[in-house]
Amino acid sequence: MIPHPHGHSYFARLAAALNAAGSGDLVLFTDWRGDPEQLLTDDGLTIVEAFVCAAQRGAIVRGLMWRSHIETMGFHGPKNRELATKINDAGGEVILDQRVLALGSHHQKFVVIRYQSPRIDDVAFVGGIDLARSRRDDATHAGDPVARPFPAEYGHTPPWHDVQVEMHGPAVADVEQIFRERWEDPAALSRLPWHAIPDIIHPRIPREPSAIPRFTEAPVRRGTCDVQLLRTYPRRKPAYPFAPQGERSIARAYAKALHRARSLIYIEDQYLWSLDVARVFSHALRTHPDLYMVVVVPKYLDEEGALTIPSALLGHAEAMNELQAAGPDRVAVYNVENHAAVPVYVHAKVCVVDDVWVTVGSDNFNRRSWTHDSELTAAIIDKERDQRAPFDPAGLGDGARVFARNLRLTLAREHLDRADGDDSDLLHPAEFFAAMQASADKLEDWHLSGRRGPRPPGRLRPHAVARSPRWQRVIAAPIYRNVVDPDGRPLRMRLTKRF
């Protein structure tokens, strides 16, 4: 199990895995957004070139790209179509999948590679990093030179913080099965005529997926981590054959994990927007008075729309107020900037509970991700216990686990400008909370002083939620609840507020 806390390291590993794929090997991927021009490596290899070359070498390349909504709404359908067309022309098969609810999307982001050769380990990459421009940043957060249009506050090459996890062993076959379930869904890829007509005119995008050969043997176990794959699918008509009532295992897993939370919840998330989701965390905070919560989010939204901004701010404010009310002295929310004081866009979707249970995936902490769109998250528990005190942060006998603690410390050292190993004061939850707070306060004071003197180490700043005027919030409320953060649960679950 290898975490990749930046697009730069992830894309380099992905490029190496794709370059190793040859005749008869299986390459499967699914994504929300793709850009053919996105670089994978420093020597200029692009996303589309890596997949095309694998297909030309005889690899069985299959992809599921979300078809996307219309471009005039700010979506990216043409880029997804271009990526699909280029891979298909090389002998691969990529389809555009719109088997979603109204205003929904396929948000899963993963790659699976199964090799014929026993000398090469099968691999799966799961997380929040799209195969798209702006994602290939590194720990310096200077941004991706292949940038996308973005709000001006993030500069010409927006700094981007994201996380993907690389898996080997039996979990690879589980991720493969998730791809196959969607691929073999008998429902029409799209029933909208303005989708069907372009496909008929430009037949290089298949409308009927072909069969995918099966590997009969699962990969052998590697490492010490157990992986549970969690998903979201909405209740849909016609129903998903593999989830006839939809699936909300992501939401349910969080509810179970937070029921056991006692010492520290660490979150990095793009959209902590939903009051329904915040209540799951606030219940844990109210139940356990020694429980701390640290949240890292982006400073600004990734949109500039006159309707979407007030709607998103409304949901964000509701969620933050709920958490702060549950633990006013035990909840800290930060955003991140680089050393040039440019905000870093936090796109990660990570949670670490009590240094035991970890999630890395595509789901954000909002109702849309927990009920409405397709999502995939890896929940990870390492069998190996960490021997540094505190040995059992939760006090429940679970101990602290190596993968969970190391991931939390790796992310914290980056945000605090610490060297590898400089984290002895970050092990205990209360000391971790205090260290993050002290660093953010010093950097904020430096900004308030007019940036006099040397810049203090660290990249965290206290996060303040902007509030729209009351009239905008009144108008935005129905847009937020029905468009920005819709509910994909069956009616009975909505009424009883269950997942």
FIVEX-621963 format. One line per 4 residues: for each residue z, y, x of C-alpha. Coordinates in Angstrom, 1 decimal. Layout:
N
Z Y X ~ ...
//
This chain:
499
0.0 0.0 0.0 ~ -1.2 3.2 1.7 ~ -0.7 6.6 0.1 ~ -3.2 9.3 0.8
-1.6 12.7 0.1 ~ -4.9 14.6 0.7 ~ -8.5 14.3 -0.2 ~ -9.5 14.4 3.5
-7.7 11.1 4.3 ~ -8.7 9.4 1.1 ~ -12.4 10.2 1.4 ~ -12.4 9.0 5.0
-10.9 5.7 4.0 ~ -13.3 5.4 1.0 ~ -16.3 6.1 3.2 ~ -15.2 3.3 5.6
-14.7 0.9 2.7 ~ -18.1 1.7 1.3 ~ -19.8 1.5 4.6 ~ -18.5 -2.1 5.0
-20.1 -3.1 1.6 ~ -23.2 -5.2 1.9 ~ -25.2 -7.8 0.2 ~ -23.4 -9.5 -2.7
-20.3 -7.3 -2.4 ~ -19.0 -5.6 -5.6 ~ -18.5 -1.9 -5.8 ~ -17.0 -0.5 -9.0
-16.0 3.1 -9.8 ~ -15.0 5.2 -12.7 ~ -14.4 9.0 -12.7 ~ -14.1 12.0 -14.9
-16.1 14.3 -12.7 ~ -18.6 13.6 -9.9 ~ -20.6 15.9 -7.5 ~ -23.4 14.3 -5.5
-22.9 17.0 -2.8 ~ -19.3 16.3 -2.1 ~ -18.7 15.3 1.5 ~ -16.8 12.1 2.4
-16.7 12.6 6.1 ~ -16.8 15.2 8.8 ~ -20.3 14.0 9.9 ~ -21.9 15.1 6.6
-21.9 11.8 4.6 ~ -21.9 12.7 0.9 ~ -20.5 10.8 -2.1 ~ -23.9 9.9 -3.4
-25.2 8.8 0.0 ~ -22.3 6.4 0.5 ~ -22.9 4.7 -2.9 ~ -26.7 4.8 -2.5
-26.6 3.2 1.0 ~ -24.2 0.4 -0.3 ~ -26.7 -0.3 -3.1 ~ -29.6 -0.4 -0.7
-27.8 -2.9 1.5 ~ -27.6 -5.2 -1.5 ~ -24.1 -4.3 -2.8 ~ -23.6 -4.6 -6.6
-22.8 -1.0 -7.4 ~ -21.6 -0.2 -10.9 ~ -20.1 3.0 -12.2 ~ -18.6 4.5 -15.4
-18.9 8.2 -15.5 ~ -17.5 10.2 -18.4 ~ -20.5 11.7 -20.1 ~ -18.7 15.0 -20.6
-18.9 17.7 -23.3 ~ -21.6 20.3 -23.4 ~ -22.2 22.4 -20.4 ~ -21.8 25.7 -22.3
-18.1 24.8 -22.9 ~ -17.6 24.8 -19.1 ~ -17.9 21.0 -18.6 ~ -19.9 19.2 -15.9
-22.2 16.7 -17.6 ~ -25.3 17.6 -15.6 ~ -23.5 16.8 -12.3 ~ -22.3 13.5 -13.6
-25.9 12.7 -14.8 ~ -27.3 13.7 -11.4 ~ -24.8 11.4 -9.6 ~ -25.7 8.5 -11.9
-29.4 9.0 -11.6 ~ -29.4 9.0 -7.8 ~ -27.4 5.8 -7.6 ~ -29.5 4.1 -10.3
-32.7 5.0 -8.5 ~ -31.3 3.2 -5.4 ~ -30.6 0.0 -7.4 ~ -27.1 0.6 -8.6
-26.2 1.0 -12.3 ~ -24.1 3.9 -13.5 ~ -23.7 4.6 -17.2 ~ -22.4 7.7 -19.0
-19.5 6.8 -21.2 ~ -18.6 8.8 -24.3 ~ -16.6 6.1 -26.1 ~ -13.7 8.5 -26.7
-12.0 10.5 -29.5 ~ -13.3 13.9 -30.5 ~ -12.5 16.4 -27.7 ~ -11.4 13.5 -25.5
-12.5 12.2 -22.1 ~ -12.4 9.3 -19.8 ~ -10.0 10.6 -17.2 ~ -9.5 7.4 -15.1
-10.3 7.8 -11.4 ~ -10.6 4.6 -9.3 ~ -12.8 2.7 -7.0 ~ -12.7 -1.1 -6.5
-14.5 -3.0 -3.7 ~ -14.6 -6.8 -3.5 ~ -16.1 -8.3 -0.4 ~ -17.8 -11.6 0.0
-16.5 -11.9 3.6 ~ -13.0 -13.3 3.9 ~ -12.6 -11.1 7.1 ~ -12.6 -7.9 5.1
-9.7 -7.1 2.7 ~ -10.7 -6.2 -0.9 ~ -9.5 -2.7 -1.7 ~ -8.8 -0.5 -4.7
-8.1 3.3 -4.7 ~ -6.2 4.7 -7.7 ~ -4.9 8.2 -8.3 ~ -5.9 11.7 -9.3
-8.6 12.6 -6.8 ~ -12.1 13.0 -8.4 ~ -15.3 12.2 -6.6 ~ -16.0 15.9 -6.7
-16.2 19.1 -4.7 ~ -13.1 21.1 -3.7 ~ -11.1 17.8 -3.3 ~ -11.6 17.2 0.4
-8.7 19.3 1.7 ~ -6.1 18.3 4.3 ~ -2.4 19.1 5.1 ~ -3.3 22.6 6.4
-4.6 23.4 2.9 ~ -7.4 25.7 4.1 ~ -9.6 24.3 1.3 ~ -12.7 22.2 1.0
-15.8 23.8 2.5 ~ -17.8 22.3 -0.4 ~ -16.1 24.4 -3.0 ~ -16.5 24.7 -6.8
-16.2 27.9 -8.9 ~ -12.5 28.5 -9.5 ~ -10.1 31.3 -10.5 ~ -10.2 34.1 -7.9
-6.5 33.8 -7.1 ~ -7.3 30.6 -5.2 ~ -9.9 32.2 -2.8 ~ -13.4 31.2 -1.8
-12.4 27.7 -0.7 ~ -9.5 26.8 -3.1 ~ -6.7 24.9 -1.3 ~ -6.2 21.6 -3.1
-3.2 19.2 -3.1 ~ -3.8 15.7 -4.5 ~ -2.7 12.1 -4.0 ~ -4.5 8.7 -4.2
-3.1 5.3 -3.3 ~ -4.9 2.5 -1.5 ~ -4.1 -1.0 -2.6 ~ -4.8 -4.4 -1.2
-3.9 -7.8 -2.6 ~ -3.8 -9.1 -6.2 ~ -3.6 -5.6 -7.7 ~ -7.2 -5.1 -6.7
-8.3 -7.8 -9.2 ~ -6.2 -6.1 -11.9 ~ -8.0 -2.8 -11.3 ~ -11.3 -4.7 -11.4
-10.4 -6.2 -14.8 ~ -9.7 -2.7 -16.2 ~ -13.2 -1.7 -15.2 ~ -14.7 -4.8 -16.7
-12.9 -4.2 -20.0 ~ -14.4 -0.8 -20.4 ~ -17.8 -1.9 -19.1 ~ -18.0 -4.7 -21.6
-16.8 -2.7 -24.6 ~ -19.5 -3.4 -27.3 ~ -19.3 0.1 -28.9 ~ -22.3 2.4 -28.4
-21.9 4.5 -25.3 ~ -22.5 7.6 -27.5 ~ -23.4 7.9 -31.1 ~ -24.3 11.6 -30.9
-28.1 12.3 -31.2 ~ -28.0 15.1 -28.6 ~ -26.8 12.4 -26.1 ~ -29.2 9.7 -27.2
-32.3 11.8 -27.1 ~ -32.0 12.8 -23.4 ~ -31.3 9.2 -22.5 ~ -34.5 8.1 -24.2
-36.5 10.8 -22.5 ~ -34.9 10.1 -19.1 ~ -34.4 6.3 -19.2 ~ -32.9 6.1 -15.7
-29.5 6.2 -17.3 ~ -28.9 2.7 -19.0 ~ -27.6 2.6 -22.6 ~ -26.9 -1.1 -22.5
-24.7 -2.2 -19.5 ~ -25.8 -5.4 -17.7 ~ -23.6 -8.3 -16.8 ~ -21.4 -8.0 -13.6
-21.0 -11.2 -11.5 ~ -17.4 -12.4 -11.2 ~ -15.3 -13.2 -8.2 ~ -13.4 -16.4 -8.9
-10.6 -15.9 -6.5 ~ -8.0 -13.1 -6.6 ~ -7.2 -11.4 -3.3 ~ -4.3 -12.8 -1.4
-1.0 -10.9 -1.4 ~ -0.6 -8.1 1.2 ~ 2.5 -6.1 2.0 ~ 5.8 -5.8 0.1
4.9 -3.8 -2.9 ~ 4.6 -4.9 -6.5 ~ 2.2 -3.0 -8.7 ~ 2.1 -2.6 -12.4
-1.0 -0.9 -13.8 ~ -0.3 1.4 -16.7 ~ -2.8 2.8 -19.1 ~ -3.5 5.2 -21.9
-6.2 4.5 -24.6 ~ -6.2 6.3 -27.9 ~ -6.5 4.5 -31.3 ~ -10.2 4.6 -31.8
-12.8 3.5 -34.4 ~ -14.4 1.2 -33.6 ~ -11.4 -0.1 -31.8 ~ -11.3 -0.9 -28.1
-11.4 -4.7 -28.0 ~ -8.7 -4.7 -25.3 ~ -6.5 -2.1 -27.0 ~ -7.1 -2.3 -30.8
-4.2 0.0 -31.6 ~ -4.7 2.1 -28.5 ~ -2.4 1.8 -25.5 ~ 0.5 4.0 -24.3
2.0 1.9 -21.5 ~ 2.1 5.0 -19.3 ~ 4.4 6.8 -21.8 ~ 6.5 3.7 -22.4
7.0 3.0 -18.7 ~ 8.2 6.5 -18.1 ~ 10.7 6.2 -21.0 ~ 12.1 3.0 -19.5
12.2 4.3 -15.9 ~ 13.9 7.5 -17.0 ~ 16.5 5.6 -19.0 ~ 17.6 4.3 -15.6
17.3 7.6 -13.7 ~ 20.7 8.7 -12.3 ~ 20.1 10.8 -9.1 ~ 16.7 12.4 -8.6
13.4 12.8 -10.4 ~ 10.6 14.2 -8.1 ~ 7.3 15.2 -9.8 ~ 4.1 16.7 -8.6
1.7 17.5 -11.5 ~ -1.2 19.6 -12.5 ~ -0.2 20.0 -16.2 ~ 3.4 19.8 -17.2
2.5 21.3 -20.5 ~ 3.9 19.2 -23.4 ~ 7.2 19.6 -25.2 ~ 6.9 16.0 -26.4
6.7 14.8 -22.8 ~ 9.4 17.2 -21.6 ~ 11.8 15.8 -24.1 ~ 11.6 12.4 -22.5
12.8 14.0 -19.2 ~ 15.3 16.3 -20.8 ~ 17.0 13.4 -22.5 ~ 17.7 11.8 -19.1
19.0 15.1 -17.8 ~ 21.4 15.6 -20.7 ~ 22.6 12.0 -20.5 ~ 23.4 12.0 -16.8
25.0 15.2 -15.5 ~ 24.5 14.3 -11.8 ~ 20.7 13.9 -12.2 ~ 18.5 16.4 -10.4
14.8 17.2 -11.1 ~ 12.3 18.8 -8.7 ~ 8.9 19.7 -10.0 ~ 5.9 21.0 -8.0
3.0 22.5 -10.1 ~ 0.1 25.0 -9.5 ~ 0.9 28.7 -9.7 ~ -2.2 29.5 -11.8
-4.3 27.7 -14.3 ~ -7.6 26.3 -13.3 ~ -9.3 28.1 -16.2 ~ -10.0 31.7 -17.1
-10.8 31.3 -20.8 ~ -9.5 33.9 -23.3 ~ -8.4 31.1 -25.7 ~ -7.4 28.3 -23.3
-5.1 30.4 -21.1 ~ -2.7 31.5 -23.9 ~ -2.7 28.0 -25.3 ~ -1.9 26.4 -22.0
0.8 28.9 -21.2 ~ 2.4 28.3 -24.5 ~ 2.7 24.5 -23.8 ~ 3.8 25.1 -20.3
6.5 27.6 -21.4 ~ 7.8 25.2 -24.0 ~ 8.0 22.3 -21.5 ~ 9.8 24.4 -18.9
12.3 25.9 -21.3 ~ 13.2 22.4 -22.5 ~ 13.8 21.2 -19.0 ~ 15.7 24.2 -17.9
17.9 24.1 -21.0 ~ 18.7 20.4 -20.3 ~ 19.8 21.0 -16.7 ~ 19.9 24.7 -15.9
21.4 24.2 -12.4 ~ 19.7 20.8 -11.7 ~ 16.1 21.6 -12.5 ~ 13.9 23.4 -10.0
10.2 24.1 -10.4 ~ 8.0 25.3 -7.5 ~ 4.4 26.2 -6.7 ~ 2.8 26.0 -3.3
0.9 28.3 -1.0 ~ -0.7 27.9 2.4 ~ 0.2 29.8 5.5 ~ -2.3 32.5 4.6
-0.3 33.0 1.3 ~ -3.1 31.7 -0.8 ~ -1.9 29.5 -3.7 ~ -2.6 25.8 -3.4
-3.9 24.1 -6.5 ~ -1.6 21.1 -7.2 ~ -3.8 18.5 -8.8 ~ -1.5 15.5 -8.0
0.0 13.2 -10.6 ~ 3.0 11.7 -8.8 ~ 6.6 10.8 -9.9 ~ 9.4 9.3 -7.8
12.6 8.2 -9.6 ~ 15.8 7.5 -7.6 ~ 13.7 6.5 -4.5 ~ 12.9 3.3 -6.3
10.1 3.6 -8.9 ~ 6.8 5.5 -8.0 ~ 3.8 6.4 -10.1 ~ 0.5 7.6 -8.7
-2.4 8.0 -11.1 ~ -4.7 10.0 -13.2 ~ -2.3 11.0 -16.0 ~ -0.7 14.4 -16.3
2.6 15.0 -17.9 ~ 1.2 16.1 -21.2 ~ 0.5 14.6 -24.6 ~ -3.2 14.3 -24.0
-2.7 12.1 -21.0 ~ 0.0 10.0 -22.7 ~ -1.9 9.4 -26.0 ~ -5.4 10.7 -26.2
-7.6 10.3 -23.1 ~ -8.2 7.1 -21.0 ~ -5.9 7.1 -18.0 ~ -4.8 4.7 -15.3
-1.6 4.9 -13.2 ~ -0.1 2.6 -10.6 ~ 3.6 2.0 -11.0 ~ 4.9 0.8 -7.6
8.2 -0.9 -6.6 ~ 8.6 -1.9 -3.0 ~ 10.6 -5.1 -2.4 ~ 11.7 -3.7 1.0
14.9 -1.7 0.8 ~ 15.4 1.5 2.8 ~ 18.4 1.2 5.2 ~ 19.1 4.9 5.4
22.0 6.3 3.4 ~ 22.3 6.8 0.5 ~ 21.5 3.1 0.2 ~ 21.7 3.0 -3.6
21.1 6.6 -5.0 ~ 21.3 5.5 -8.6 ~ 24.4 3.3 -8.2 ~ 22.8 0.6 -10.3
22.2 -1.9 -7.5 ~ 18.5 -1.1 -7.2 ~ 18.9 0.3 -3.7 ~ 16.4 2.7 -2.2
12.9 1.4 -1.6 ~ 10.9 2.1 1.5 ~ 7.6 3.1 -0.2 ~ 9.2 5.4 -2.8
11.5 7.2 -0.3 ~ 8.8 7.5 2.4 ~ 6.3 9.0 -0.1 ~ 8.9 11.6 -1.4
9.8 12.5 2.2 ~ 6.2 12.8 3.3 ~ 5.4 15.2 0.5 ~ 8.6 17.2 1.1
8.0 17.5 4.8 ~ 4.6 19.0 4.1 ~ 5.9 21.5 1.6 ~ 8.8 22.5 4.0
6.7 22.6 7.2 ~ 8.7 19.8 8.7 ~ 7.7 17.5 11.5 ~ 7.5 13.7 10.9
11.1 12.4 11.0 ~ 12.7 15.8 10.4 ~ 14.2 14.8 7.1 ~ 17.8 13.6 7.6
19.0 16.4 5.2 ~ 16.5 15.3 2.6 ~ 17.7 11.8 1.9 ~ 20.6 12.6 -0.4
19.4 14.0 -3.8 ~ 21.8 17.0 -3.8 ~ 20.9 17.9 -0.2 ~ 17.2 17.5 -1.0
17.5 19.8 -4.0 ~ 19.4 22.4 -1.9 ~ 16.9 22.2 1.0 ~ 13.9 22.7 -1.3
15.7 25.6 -3.0 ~ 16.8 27.3 0.2 ~ 13.2 27.1 1.7 ~ 11.6 28.5 -1.5
14.2 31.3 -1.7 ~ 13.6 32.4 1.9 ~ 9.8 32.5 1.4 ~ 10.2 34.4 -1.8
12.5 37.0 -0.1 ~ 10.0 37.4 2.7 ~ 7.3 38.2 0.1 ~ 9.6 40.6 -1.8
10.4 42.4 1.5 ~ 6.7 43.3 1.9 ~ 6.3 40.3 4.4 ~ 8.3 42.0 7.1
9.0 39.9 10.2 ~ 7.8 36.4 10.9 ~ 6.9 34.2 7.9 ~ 9.6 31.7 7.3
8.7 28.0 7.5 ~ 7.8 26.3 4.2 ~ 5.2 26.7 1.5 ~ 7.2 26.5 -1.7
7.9 29.4 -4.0 ~ 9.9 29.5 -7.2 ~ 7.6 29.0 -10.2 ~ 7.8 31.6 -13.0
6.1 30.8 -16.3 ~ 3.9 33.7 -17.5 ~ 4.4 34.5 -21.2 ~ 1.6 35.8 -23.4
2.3 38.4 -26.1 ~ 3.7 37.0 -29.4 ~ 0.5 37.5 -31.3 ~ -1.4 35.5 -28.8
1.1 32.7 -28.9 ~ 0.8 32.5 -32.7 ~ -3.0 32.3 -32.5 ~ -2.8 29.9 -29.6
-0.4 27.4 -31.1 ~ -2.9 25.5 -33.3 ~ -5.5 25.5 -30.4 ~ -2.9 24.2 -28.0
-1.7 21.4 -30.3 ~ -5.2 20.3 -31.5 ~ -7.6 21.1 -28.7 ~ -5.8 21.6 -25.4
-3.1 19.0 -25.8 ~ -4.2 16.7 -28.7 ~ -2.3 13.7 -30.0 ~ -4.1 10.3 -29.9
-1.3 8.3 -31.5 ~ -1.5 6.5 -34.9 ~ -0.1 8.7 -37.7 ~ 3.1 6.7 -38.1
3.9 7.2 -34.4 ~ 3.2 10.9 -34.6 ~ 5.6 11.3 -37.5 ~ 8.4 9.3 -35.8
7.6 10.9 -32.4 ~ 7.4 7.5 -30.8 ~ 5.0 6.4 -28.0
//
